Amino acid sequence: MLKDIDFPQTKGVSIAIVHAKVENNDQWVVNIINENKTPIETVLVVSKGYGTINEKPVKTSTLRRSFDKIPAGGTQQIEPIMEEVFALTNEYWLSFYVKEKLFDKKFIFTAGSISKKFLVNIPILNEQGILHP
């Protein structure tokens, strides 16, 4: 029965989209932050964008990335993200193991939420960005 399945709450893992200057060009990069005291392993990230632009439905490709391990207190760059998709809802679905227990969490950046006006300091990355806890 569904009531018998343990769905553990995901804590200490977040997604940050940071804004950086790379060779005099603005660039946005998506990162995983693991603030836990244990590593996360067998990390799978599924990303996609969807919404409407000029009253027409738009979907991006679904991308999948995997990482063997993100250490305790560590970060992992996922992918660069183009400003053209900021008008869409951008979704990142993470699944990972902690000590043989499976966790997952969906991070949704709504249309327009990735913007320079929402930048905050993200100390672990030493960058300015949009943080989704």
N, CA, C and O atoms as a GROMACS GRO file, in nm:
protein
  532
    1MET      N    1   0.084  -0.118   0.000
    1MET     CA    2   0.000   0.000   0.000
    1MET      C    3   0.089   0.125   0.000
    1MET      O    4   0.200   0.124   0.052
    2LEU      N    5   0.037   0.230  -0.059
    2LEU     CA    6   0.111   0.355  -0.067
    2LEU      C    7   0.144   0.411   0.071
    2LEU      O    8   0.251   0.470   0.090
    3LYS      N    9   0.055   0.393   0.167
    3LYS     CA   10   0.079   0.446   0.302
    3LYS      C   11   0.195   0.377   0.371
    3LYS      O   12   0.249   0.430   0.468
    4ASP      N   13   0.236   0.259   0.322
    4ASP     CA   14   0.346   0.184   0.382
    4ASP      C   15   0.483   0.221   0.324
    4ASP      O   16   0.585   0.176   0.376
    5ILE      N   17   0.485   0.302   0.218
    5ILE     CA   18   0.611   0.340   0.156
    5ILE      C   19   0.666   0.463   0.226
    5ILE      O   20   0.594   0.560   0.249
    6ASP      N   21   0.794   0.457   0.260
    6ASP     CA   22   0.861   0.568   0.327
    6ASP      C   23   0.912   0.666   0.221
    6ASP      O   24   0.997   0.631   0.139
    7PHE      N   25   0.862   0.789   0.224
    7PHE     CA   26   0.907   0.895   0.135
    7PHE      C   27   0.985   0.995   0.220
    7PHE      O   28   0.927   1.088   0.276
    8PRO      N   29   1.117   0.977   0.229
    8PRO     CA   30   1.194   1.067   0.315
    8PRO      C   31   1.199   1.209   0.260
    8PRO      O   32   1.200   1.228   0.138
    9GLN      N   33   1.201   1.306   0.349
    9GLN     CA   34   1.206   1.446   0.310
    9GLN      C   35   1.350   1.482   0.275
    9GLN      O   36   1.443   1.448   0.349
   10THR      N   37   1.367   1.550   0.163
   10THR     CA   38   1.499   1.590   0.119
   10THR      C   39   1.537   1.721   0.185
   10THR      O   40   1.467   1.821   0.173
   11LYS      N   41   1.650   1.720   0.256
   11LYS     CA   42   1.699   1.839   0.325
   11LYS      C   43   1.846   1.860   0.289
   11LYS      O   44   1.918   1.765   0.262
   12GLY      N   45   1.888   1.987   0.290
   12GLY     CA   46   2.028   2.019   0.273
   12GLY      C   47   2.081   2.013   0.132
   12GLY      O   48   2.201   2.029   0.110
   13VAL      N   49   1.994   1.990   0.036
   13VAL     CA   50   2.034   1.988  -0.105
   13VAL      C   51   1.954   2.095  -0.177
   13VAL      O   52   1.832   2.102  -0.162
   14SER      N   53   2.023   2.179  -0.254
   14SER     CA   54   1.954   2.287  -0.325
   14SER      C   55   2.013   2.306  -0.464
   14SER      O   56   2.117   2.249  -0.499
   15ILE      N   57   1.945   2.386  -0.542
   15ILE     CA   58   1.990   2.422  -0.677
   15ILE      C   59   2.014   2.573  -0.678
   15ILE      O   60   1.933   2.650  -0.626
   16ALA      N   61   2.125   2.612  -0.735
   16ALA     CA   62   2.156   2.755  -0.750
   16ALA      C   63   2.191   2.782  -0.896
   16ALA      O   64   2.267   2.709  -0.959
   17ILE      N   65   2.133   2.889  -0.948
   17ILE     CA   66   2.167   2.934  -1.082
   17ILE      C   67   2.248   3.062  -1.063
   17ILE      O   68   2.195   3.165  -1.023
   18VAL      N   69   2.378   3.052  -1.092
   18VAL     CA   70   2.467   3.164  -1.064
   18VAL      C   71   2.497   3.243  -1.190
   18VAL      O   72   2.500   3.191  -1.302
   19HIS      N   73   2.520   3.372  -1.167
   19HIS     CA   74   2.554   3.463  -1.275
   19HIS      C   75   2.702   3.495  -1.261
   19HIS      O   76   2.747   3.541  -1.156
   20ALA      N   77   2.777   3.471  -1.367
   20ALA     CA   78   2.921   3.494  -1.361
   20ALA      C   79   2.970   3.556  -1.490
   20ALA      O   80   2.908   3.544  -1.596
   21LYS      N   81   3.083   3.623  -1.480
   21LYS     CA   82   3.152   3.675  -1.598
   21LYS      C   83   3.259   3.573  -1.637
   21LYS      O   84   3.345   3.538  -1.556
   22VAL      N   85   3.252   3.524  -1.760
   22VAL     CA   86   3.351   3.431  -1.811
   22VAL      C   87   3.409   3.492  -1.938
   22VAL      O   88   3.339   3.506  -2.039
   23GLU      N   89   3.536   3.527  -1.932
   23GLU     CA   90   3.603   3.590  -2.046
   23GLU      C   91   3.523   3.709  -2.099
   23GLU      O   92   3.497   3.720  -2.219
   24ASN      N   93   3.485   3.798  -2.007
   24ASN     CA   94   3.410   3.921  -2.038
   24ASN      C   95   3.270   3.897  -2.093
   24ASN      O   96   3.210   3.988  -2.149
   25ASN      N   97   3.218   3.778  -2.079
   25ASN     CA   98   3.081   3.747  -2.120
   25ASN      C   99   2.998   3.708  -1.999
   25ASN      O  100   3.046   3.640  -1.909
   26ASP      N  101   2.872   3.753  -1.997
   26ASP     CA  102   2.780   3.708  -1.892
   26ASP      C  103   2.745   3.562  -1.918
   26ASP      O  104   2.719   3.523  -2.032
   27GLN      N  105   2.744   3.484  -1.813
   27GLN     CA  106   2.706   3.344  -1.825
   27GLN      C  107   2.628   3.303  -1.703
   27GLN      O  108   2.660   3.345  -1.592
   28TRP      N  109   2.527   3.220  -1.720
   28TRP     CA  110   2.448   3.165  -1.612
   28TRP      C  111   2.476   3.015  -1.608
   28TRP      O  112   2.478   2.948  -1.711
   29VAL      N  113   2.496   2.963  -1.487
   29VAL     CA  114   2.531   2.822  -1.471
   29VAL      C  115   2.448   2.762  -1.357
   29VAL      O  116   2.431   2.824  -1.252
   30VAL      N  117   2.396   2.642  -1.379
   30VAL     CA  118   2.314   2.572  -1.280
   30VAL      C  119   2.405   2.480  -1.198
   30VAL      O  120   2.487   2.407  -1.253
   31ASN      N  121   2.389   2.484  -1.064
   31ASN     CA  122   2.472   2.406  -0.972
   31ASN      C  123   2.387   2.332  -0.869
   31ASN      O  124   2.279   2.379  -0.831
   32ILE      N  125   2.436   2.218  -0.825
   32ILE     CA  126   2.379   2.148  -0.710
   32ILE      C  127   2.465   2.183  -0.590
   32ILE      O  128   2.588   2.187  -0.598
   33ILE      N  129   2.400   2.210  -0.477
   33ILE     CA  130   2.470   2.236  -0.352
   33ILE      C  131   2.429   2.130  -0.251
   33ILE      O  132   2.311   2.112  -0.224
   34ASN      N  133   2.528   2.060  -0.196
   34ASN     CA  134   2.503   1.961  -0.092
   34ASN      C  135   2.555   2.017   0.041
   34ASN      O  136   2.676   2.014   0.066
   35GLU      N  137   2.466   2.067   0.125
   35GLU     CA  138   2.506   2.123   0.254
   35GLU      C  139   2.501   2.020   0.366
   35GLU      O  140   2.521   2.054   0.482
   36ASN      N  141   2.475   1.896   0.333
   36ASN     CA  142   2.468   1.790   0.434
   36ASN      C  143   2.606   1.750   0.482
   36ASN      O  144   2.707   1.786   0.421
   37LYS      N  145   2.610   1.676   0.592
   37LYS     CA  146   2.737   1.628   0.647
   37LYS      C  147   2.774   1.492   0.591
   37LYS      O  148   2.873   1.431   0.633
   38THR      N  149   2.695   1.444   0.496
   38THR     CA  150   2.726   1.319   0.428
   38THR      C  151   2.720   1.343   0.277
   38THR      O  152   2.646   1.430   0.231
   39PRO      N  153   2.798   1.266   0.200
   39PRO     CA  154   2.793   1.282   0.055
   39PRO      C  155   2.661   1.230   0.000
   39PRO      O  156   2.593   1.148   0.062
   40ILE      N  157   2.626   1.279  -0.118
   40ILE     CA  158   2.513   1.221  -0.191
   40ILE      C  159   2.573   1.147  -0.310
   40ILE      O  160   2.670   1.193  -0.370
   41GLU      N  161   2.513   1.034  -0.343
   41GLU     CA  162   2.572   0.946  -0.444
   41GLU      C  163   2.471   0.908  -0.550
   41GLU      O  164   2.350   0.920  -0.531
   42THR      N  165   2.523   0.861  -0.663
   42THR     CA  166   2.442   0.820  -0.776
   42THR      C  167   2.337   0.928  -0.805
   42THR      O  168   2.217   0.901  -0.804
   43VAL      N  169   2.384   1.047  -0.831
   43VAL     CA  170   2.299   1.164  -0.849
   43VAL      C  171   2.252   1.170  -0.995
   43VAL      O  172   2.333   1.166  -1.087
   44LEU      N  173   2.122   1.179  -1.014
   44LEU     CA  174   2.063   1.193  -1.147
   44LEU      C  175   1.986   1.324  -1.150
   44LEU      O  176   1.907   1.352  -1.059
   45VAL      N  177   2.007   1.404  -1.254
   45VAL     CA  178   1.938   1.531  -1.271
   45VAL      C  179   1.865   1.527  -1.405
   45VAL      O  180   1.926   1.500  -1.509
   46VAL      N  181   1.736   1.555  -1.402
   46VAL     CA  182   1.658   1.567  -1.524
   46VAL      C  183   1.612   1.712  -1.532
   46VAL      O  184   1.548   1.763  -1.440
   47SER      N  185   1.646   1.779  -1.643
   47SER     CA  186   1.609   1.919  -1.656
   47SER      C  187   1.527   1.940  -1.783
   47SER      O  188   1.546   1.874  -1.885
   48LYS      N  189   1.432   2.035  -1.772
   48LYS     CA  190   1.350   2.071  -1.888
   48LYS      C  191   1.289   2.208  -1.864
   48LYS      O  192   1.280   2.254  -1.750
   49GLY      N  193   1.249   2.270  -1.972
   49GLY     CA  194   1.181   2.398  -1.965
   49GLY      C  195   1.050   2.390  -2.041
   49GLY      O  196   1.038   2.316  -2.139
   50TYR      N  197   0.951   2.467  -1.996
   50TYR     CA  198   0.820   2.466  -2.062
   50TYR      C  199   0.746   2.595  -2.032
   50TYR      O  200   0.774   2.662  -1.933
   51GLY      N  201   0.653   2.629  -2.117
   51GLY     CA  202   0.574   2.750  -2.098
   51GLY      C  203   0.528   2.805  -2.232
   51GLY      O  204   0.516   2.732  -2.330
   52THR      N  205   0.502   2.935  -2.236
   52THR     CA  206   0.458   2.999  -2.359
   52THR      C  207   0.545   3.121  -2.388
   52THR      O  208   0.584   3.195  -2.298
   53ILE      N  209   0.573   3.140  -2.516
   53ILE     CA  210   0.642   3.258  -2.563
   53ILE      C  211   0.564   3.308  -2.684
   53ILE      O  212   0.538   3.233  -2.778
   54ASN      N  213   0.528   3.437  -2.681
   54ASN     CA  214   0.445   3.496  -2.787
   54ASN      C  215   0.317   3.415  -2.810
   54ASN      O  216   0.275   3.392  -2.923
   55GLU      N  217   0.257   3.372  -2.699
   55GLU     CA  218   0.130   3.298  -2.698
   55GLU      C  219   0.138   3.161  -2.765
   55GLU      O  220   0.036   3.104  -2.802
   56LYS      N  221   0.259   3.109  -2.782
   56LYS     CA  222   0.276   2.975  -2.840
   56LYS      C  223   0.342   2.886  -2.736
   56LYS      O  224   0.438   2.926  -2.670
   57PRO      N  225   0.291   2.762  -2.721
   57PRO     CA  226   0.353   2.670  -2.625
   57PRO      C  227   0.496   2.634  -2.669
   57PRO      O  228   0.522   2.609  -2.787
   58VAL      N  229   0.586   2.632  -2.572
   58VAL     CA  230   0.726   2.602  -2.599
   58VAL      C  231   0.774   2.499  -2.497
   58VAL      O  232   0.744   2.509  -2.378
   59LYS      N  233   0.851   2.400  -2.545
   59LYS     CA  234   0.916   2.302  -2.458
   59LYS      C  235   1.061   2.291  -2.501
   59LYS      O  236   1.091   2.290  -2.621
   60THR      N  237   1.149   2.282  -2.404
   60THR     CA  238   1.289   2.257  -2.437
   60THR      C  239   1.312   2.106  -2.439
   60THR      O  240   1.223   2.028  -2.403
   61SER      N  241   1.428   2.067  -2.481
   61SER     CA  242   1.466   1.926  -2.473
   61SER      C  243   1.478   1.886  -2.327
   61SER      O  244   1.510   1.969  -2.242
   62THR      N  245   1.451   1.761  -2.298
   62THR     CA  246   1.473   1.708  -2.164
   62THR      C  247   1.616   1.656  -2.161
   62THR      O  248   1.655   1.571  -2.241
   63LEU      N  249   1.694   1.707  -2.066
   63LEU     CA  250   1.833   1.666  -2.053
   63LEU      C  251   1.852   1.586  -1.926
   63LEU      O  252   1.789   1.614  -1.823
   64ARG      N  253   1.937   1.487  -1.933
   64ARG     CA  254   1.968   1.404  -1.817
   64ARG      C  255   2.118   1.407  -1.792
   64ARG      O  256   2.199   1.394  -1.885
   65ARG      N  257   2.153   1.425  -1.668
   65ARG     CA  258   2.294   1.426  -1.628
   65ARG      C  259   2.308   1.336  -1.506
   65ARG      O  260   2.216   1.323  -1.426
   66SER      N  261   2.424   1.273  -1.493
   66SER     CA  262   2.447   1.192  -1.374
   66SER      C  263   2.586   1.222  -1.319
   66SER      O  264   2.678   1.257  -1.392
   67PHE      N  265   2.597   1.208  -1.188
   67PHE     CA  266   2.722   1.231  -1.117
   67PHE      C  267   2.738   1.119  -1.014
   67PHE      O  268   2.642   1.083  -0.946
   68ASP      N  269   2.856   1.066  -1.003
   68ASP     CA  270   2.879   0.955  -0.909
   68ASP      C  271   2.860   0.998  -0.764
   68ASP      O  272   2.795   0.929  -0.686
   69LYS      N  273   2.919   1.115  -0.729
   69LYS     CA  274   2.916   1.157  -0.589
   69LYS      C  275   2.936   1.307  -0.579
   69LYS      O  276   3.016   1.366  -0.652
   70ILE      N  277   2.862   1.369  -0.487
   70ILE     CA  278   2.885   1.509  -0.450
   70ILE      C  279   2.919   1.505  -0.301
   70ILE      O  280   2.837   1.465  -0.219
   71PRO      N  281   3.041   1.548  -0.267
   71PRO     CA  282   3.085   1.533  -0.128
   71PRO      C  283   3.004   1.618  -0.029
   71PRO      O  284   2.935   1.712  -0.069
   72ALA      N  285   3.014   1.583   0.096
   72ALA     CA  286   2.951   1.662   0.203
   72ALA      C  287   3.004   1.805   0.194
   72ALA      O  288   3.124   1.826   0.184
   73GLY      N  289   2.914   1.902   0.197
   73GLY     CA  290   2.953   2.042   0.187
   73GLY      C  291   3.005   2.081   0.050
   73GLY      O  292   3.070   2.184   0.036
   74GLY      N  293   2.978   2.000  -0.052
   74GLY     CA  294   3.031   2.023  -0.186
   74GLY      C  295   2.928   2.073  -0.284
   74GLY      O  296   2.809   2.080  -0.255
   75THR      N  297   2.977   2.107  -0.401
   75THR     CA  298   2.891   2.154  -0.509
   75THR      C  299   2.925   2.080  -0.637
   75THR      O  300   3.032   2.020  -0.650
   76GLN      N  301   2.832   2.086  -0.732
   76GLN     CA  302   2.855   2.025  -0.863
   76GLN      C  303   2.786   2.109  -0.968
   76GLN      O  304   2.666   2.135  -0.960
   77GLN      N  305   2.862   2.151  -1.068
   77GLN     CA  306   2.804   2.225  -1.179
   77GLN      C  307   2.725   2.127  -1.265
   77GLN      O  308   2.774   2.020  -1.300
   78ILE      N  309   2.600   2.166  -1.300
   78ILE     CA  310   2.516   2.080  -1.383
   78ILE      C  311   2.531   2.117  -1.530
   78ILE      O  312   2.571   2.035  -1.612
   79GLU      N  313   2.499   2.244  -1.561
   79GLU     CA  314   2.499   2.286  -1.701
   79GLU      C  315   2.489   2.438  -1.709
   79GLU      O  316   2.440   2.502  -1.616
   80PRO      N  317   2.535   2.495  -1.819
   80PRO     CA  318   2.505   2.637  -1.843
   80PRO      C  319   2.359   2.650  -1.885
   80PRO      O  320   2.301   2.555  -1.938
   81ILE      N  321   2.300   2.766  -1.862
   81ILE     CA  322   2.161   2.788  -1.902
   81ILE      C  323   2.156   2.920  -1.980
   81ILE      O  324   2.213   3.021  -1.938
   82MET      N  325   2.088   2.918  -2.092
   82MET     CA  326   2.080   3.036  -2.180
   82MET      C  327   1.968   3.128  -2.133
   82MET      O  328   1.863   3.082  -2.088
   83GLU      N  329   1.992   3.258  -2.145
   83GLU     CA  330   1.893   3.358  -2.103
   83GLU      C  331   1.762   3.346  -2.181
   83GLU      O  332   1.658   3.389  -2.131
   84GLU      N  333   1.765   3.290  -2.300
   84GLU     CA  334   1.644   3.276  -2.381
   84GLU      C  335   1.538   3.190  -2.315
   84GLU      O  336   1.420   3.203  -2.346
   85VAL      N  337   1.578   3.101  -2.224
   85VAL     CA  338   1.480   3.014  -2.159
   85VAL      C  339   1.431   3.070  -2.025
   85VAL      O  340   1.352   3.004  -1.957
   86PHE      N  341   1.476   3.190  -1.986
   86PHE     CA  342   1.431   3.249  -1.860
   86PHE      C  343   1.283   3.285  -1.864
   86PHE      O  344   1.221   3.300  -1.758
   87ALA      N  345   1.226   3.300  -1.982
   87ALA     CA  346   1.083   3.329  -1.996
   87ALA      C  347   0.998   3.203  -1.977
   87ALA      O  348   0.875   3.210  -1.975
   88LEU      N  349   1.064   3.089  -1.963
   88LEU     CA  350   0.995   2.962  -1.942
   88LEU      C  351   1.008   2.919  -1.796
   88LEU      O  352   1.090   2.972  -1.722
   89THR      N  353   0.926   2.823  -1.756
   89THR     CA  354   0.945   2.756  -1.628
   89THR      C  355   1.056   2.654  -1.649
   89THR      O  356   1.049   2.573  -1.741
   90ASN      N  357   1.157   2.656  -1.564
   90ASN     CA  358   1.270   2.564  -1.574
   90ASN      C  359   1.267   2.470  -1.455
   90ASN      O  360   1.268   2.513  -1.339
   91GLU      N  361   1.265   2.342  -1.484
   91GLU     CA  362   1.248   2.239  -1.381
   91GLU      C  363   1.371   2.150  -1.375
   91GLU      O  364   1.424   2.106  -1.477
   92TYR      N  365   1.416   2.123  -1.251
   92TYR     CA  366   1.528   2.032  -1.226
   92TYR      C  367   1.481   1.929  -1.125
   92TYR      O  368   1.445   1.962  -1.012
   93TRP      N  369   1.484   1.804  -1.167
   93TRP     CA  370   1.441   1.695  -1.080
   93TRP      C  371   1.565   1.614  -1.041
   93TRP      O  372   1.629   1.553  -1.127
   94LEU      N  373   1.597   1.616  -0.913
   94LEU     CA  374   1.714   1.546  -0.860
   94LEU      C  375   1.672   1.418  -0.791
   94LEU      O  376   1.574   1.416  -0.717
   95SER      N  377   1.746   1.313  -0.816
   95SER     CA  378   1.732   1.193  -0.734
   95SER      C  379   1.872   1.147  -0.697
   95SER      O  380   1.965   1.158  -0.778
   96PHE      N  381   1.887   1.095  -0.576
   96PHE     CA  382   2.019   1.058  -0.528
   96PHE      C  383   2.005   0.964  -0.409
   96PHE      O  384   1.897   0.949  -0.351
   97TYR      N  385   2.117   0.901  -0.374
   97TYR     CA  386   2.121   0.811  -0.259
   97TYR      C  387   2.204   0.873  -0.147
   97TYR      O  388   2.307   0.937  -0.171
   98VAL      N  389   2.158   0.852  -0.025
   98VAL     CA  390   2.236   0.880   0.095
   98VAL      C  391   2.232   0.751   0.176
   98VAL      O  392   2.127   0.710   0.225
   99LYS      N  393   2.349   0.688   0.191
   99LYS     CA  394   2.359   0.563   0.266
   99LYS      C  395   2.252   0.462   0.223
   99LYS      O  396   2.178   0.410   0.306
  100GLU      N  397   2.245   0.435   0.095
  100GLU     CA  398   2.156   0.335   0.035
  100GLU      C  399   2.008   0.370   0.044
  100GLU      O  400   1.924   0.283   0.017
  101LYS      N  401   1.974   0.492   0.080
  101LYS     CA  402   1.834   0.534   0.084
  101LYS      C  403   1.813   0.635  -0.028
  101LYS      O  404   1.891   0.730  -0.044
  102LEU      N  405   1.707   0.614  -0.107
  102LEU     CA  406   1.679   0.699  -0.222
  102LEU      C  407   1.602   0.824  -0.182
  102LEU      O  408   1.505   0.816  -0.107
  103PHE      N  409   1.645   0.939  -0.234
  103PHE     CA  410   1.579   1.067  -0.212
  103PHE      C  411   1.554   1.130  -0.348
  103PHE      O  412   1.626   1.103  -0.444
  104ASP      N  413   1.453   1.215  -0.355
  104ASP     CA  414   1.435   1.295  -0.475
  104ASP      C  415   1.364   1.425  -0.442
  104ASP      O  416   1.292   1.435  -0.342
  105LYS      N  417   1.386   1.524  -0.527
  105LYS     CA  418   1.323   1.653  -0.507
  105LYS      C  419   1.317   1.725  -0.641
  105LYS      O  420   1.409   1.718  -0.722
  106LYS      N  421   1.208   1.794  -0.661
  106LYS     CA  422   1.189   1.873  -0.782
  106LYS      C  423   1.206   2.020  -0.747
  106LYS      O  424   1.146   2.070  -0.653
  107PHE      N  425   1.289   2.089  -0.824
  107PHE     CA  426   1.314   2.232  -0.807
  107PHE      C  427   1.256   2.302  -0.929
  107PHE      O  428   1.296   2.273  -1.042
  108ILE      N  429   1.164   2.395  -0.907
  108ILE     CA  430   1.098   2.464  -1.018
  108ILE      C  431   1.126   2.613  -1.009
  108ILE      O  432   1.091   2.679  -0.911
  109PHE      N  433   1.188   2.665  -1.113
  109PHE     CA  434   1.212   2.808  -1.128
  109PHE      C  435   1.105   2.859  -1.223
  109PHE      O  436   1.110   2.831  -1.342
  110THR      N  437   1.008   2.933  -1.172
  110THR     CA  438   0.897   2.980  -1.254
  110THR      C  439   0.945   3.081  -1.357
  110THR      O  440   1.053   3.140  -1.343
  111ALA      N  441   0.865   3.101  -1.459
  111ALA     CA  442   0.898   3.196  -1.566
  111ALA      C  443   0.928   3.333  -1.506
  111ALA      O  444   0.849   3.385  -1.426
  112GLY      N  445   1.040   3.391  -1.543
  112GLY     CA  446   1.078   3.523  -1.495
  112GLY      C  447   1.151   3.525  -1.362
  112GLY      O  448   1.196   3.631  -1.320
  113SER      N  449   1.164   3.412  -1.295
  113SER     CA  450   1.228   3.411  -1.162
  113SER      C  451   1.381   3.410  -1.170
  113SER      O  452   1.448   3.436  -1.071
  114ILE      N  453   1.436   3.379  -1.287
  114ILE     CA  454   1.581   3.384  -1.304
  114ILE      C  455   1.611   3.521  -1.366
  114ILE      O  456   1.592   3.542  -1.486
  115SER      N  457   1.658   3.611  -1.282
  115SER     CA  458   1.680   3.750  -1.323
  115SER      C  459   1.786   3.813  -1.234
  115SER      O  460   1.799   3.777  -1.117
  116LYS      N  461   1.860   3.908  -1.289
  116LYS     CA  462   1.961   3.978  -1.210
  116LYS      C  463   1.900   4.050  -1.091
  116LYS      O  464   1.968   4.072  -0.990
  117LYS      N  465   1.772   4.087  -1.100
  117LYS     CA  466   1.710   4.160  -0.988
  117LYS      C  467   1.685   4.071  -0.866
  117LYS      O  468   1.657   4.123  -0.758
  118PHE      N  469   1.694   3.940  -0.882
  118PHE     CA  470   1.673   3.847  -0.771
  118PHE      C  471   1.803   3.785  -0.719
  118PHE      O  472   1.798   3.690  -0.641
  119LEU      N  473   1.917   3.835  -0.761
  119LEU     CA  474   2.045   3.778  -0.719
  119LEU      C  475   2.067   3.792  -0.569
  119LEU      O  476   2.038   3.897  -0.510
  120VAL      N  477   2.119   3.687  -0.509
  120VAL     CA  478   2.160   3.688  -0.368
  120VAL      C  479   2.301   3.631  -0.361
  120VAL      O  480   2.346   3.563  -0.453
  121ASN      N  481   2.369   3.658  -0.252
  121ASN     CA  482   2.502   3.602  -0.232
  121ASN      C  483   2.490   3.455  -0.194
  121ASN      O  484   2.412   3.418  -0.106
  122ILE      N  485   2.566   3.371  -0.261
  122ILE     CA  486   2.568   3.228  -0.231
  122ILE      C  487   2.710   3.194  -0.185
  122ILE      O  488   2.797   3.164  -0.267
  123PRO      N  489   2.733   3.199  -0.053
  123PRO     CA  490   2.870   3.187   0.000
  123PRO      C  491   2.944   3.061  -0.042
  123PRO      O  492   3.063   3.067  -0.073
  124ILE      N  493   2.878   2.947  -0.043
  124ILE     CA  494   2.947   2.822  -0.075
  124ILE      C  495   3.003   2.824  -0.217
  124ILE      O  496   3.102   2.756  -0.246
  125LEU      N  497   2.941   2.901  -0.306
  125LEU     CA  498   2.990   2.914  -0.444
  125LEU      C  499   3.073   3.040  -0.465
  125LEU      O  500   3.138   3.056  -0.568
  126ASN      N  501   3.070   3.129  -0.366
  126ASN     CA  502   3.137   3.257  -0.376
  126ASN      C  503   3.091   3.332  -0.501
  126ASN      O  504   3.172   3.391  -0.573
  127GLU      N  505   2.961   3.328  -0.526
  127GLU     CA  506   2.899   3.389  -0.645
  127GLU      C  507   2.765   3.451  -0.607
  127GLU      O  508   2.712   3.426  -0.499
  128GLN      N  509   2.714   3.532  -0.697
  128GLN     CA  510   2.578   3.584  -0.688
  128GLN      C  511   2.489   3.493  -0.772
  128GLN      O  512   2.530   3.449  -0.879
  129GLY      N  513   2.368   3.465  -0.725
  129GLY     CA  514   2.280   3.378  -0.802
  129GLY      C  515   2.141   3.372  -0.745
  129GLY      O  516   2.105   3.444  -0.652
  130ILE      N  517   2.063   3.283  -0.805
  130ILE     CA  518   1.926   3.254  -0.762
  130ILE      C  519   1.931   3.120  -0.690
  130ILE      O  520   1.972   3.019  -0.749
  131LEU      N  521   1.892   3.118  -0.565
  131LEU     CA  522   1.900   2.996  -0.484
  131LEU      C  523   1.761   2.939  -0.462
  131LEU      O  524   1.670   3.010  -0.420
  132HIS      N  525   1.746   2.809  -0.491
  132HIS     CA  526   1.620   2.738  -0.468
  132HIS      C  527   1.648   2.628  -0.367
  132HIS      O  528   1.704   2.524  -0.401
  133PRO      N  529   1.608   2.653  -0.239
  133PRO     CA  530   1.638   2.551  -0.135
  133PRO      C  531   1.549   2.428  -0.144
  133PRO      O  532   1.563   2.336  -0.063
   0.00000   0.00000   0.00000
